[in-house]
Amino acid sequence: MRLSNLYVLIIFYILIGCKSQENETKYYPTQSLNDEIIKLDLNTTSLDFREIKALVSRSILADRSVLVEIKDGRILKKIYPRIYTEMLQRNLLTITSDSILIDKGYPISELKWILIRHYTNNGKELRYPKSYDRAYVGISLELNETGEDLKKSLLNLTSVFDEVNLEVKDSLELHIYFDTFRHAPPPPTKPKS
């Protein structure tokens, strides 16, 4: 009897050990907006940020989603990026590889508390969203930055967002927009009469 119990325990521990080795998958946001998906591997792509944003834009116009998968330890992060569309500027928090472009600007190391403010503002501050379901994050890199640079920014953003989501204890969603708006030339000045 003891030998059979020992076998059962060994099998039980093997099954538990195998299950703990499985990867976890997280989605940003929780699902794709379209049925047809184009995968973009940031490790192997030769596209720069301008070309990546153009790919996302063309795909969305054709009713397809771009899927960016990133491995972060044992977590597989599946990101469905969007492009900047008509939305209130206060709903979009724009970050670069080293800065947060809100108020007078912050270093990227301040991302956690800025994200907390961004998602929990509830209309208190004018430059932040009225509610968490209108909160979006834009990544705006230099136009010639690589897929590897984008991957670093996405890993940092998703990791910090996951921490914020645990602290806030709400079911927040991270909608990521690829934004080149800050690179657009200013509008022409009106000629003096």
Order of alpha helices (4+ residues) and beta strands (2+ residues): alpha-beta-beta-alpha-beta-beta-beta-beta-beta-beta-alpha-beta-alpha-beta
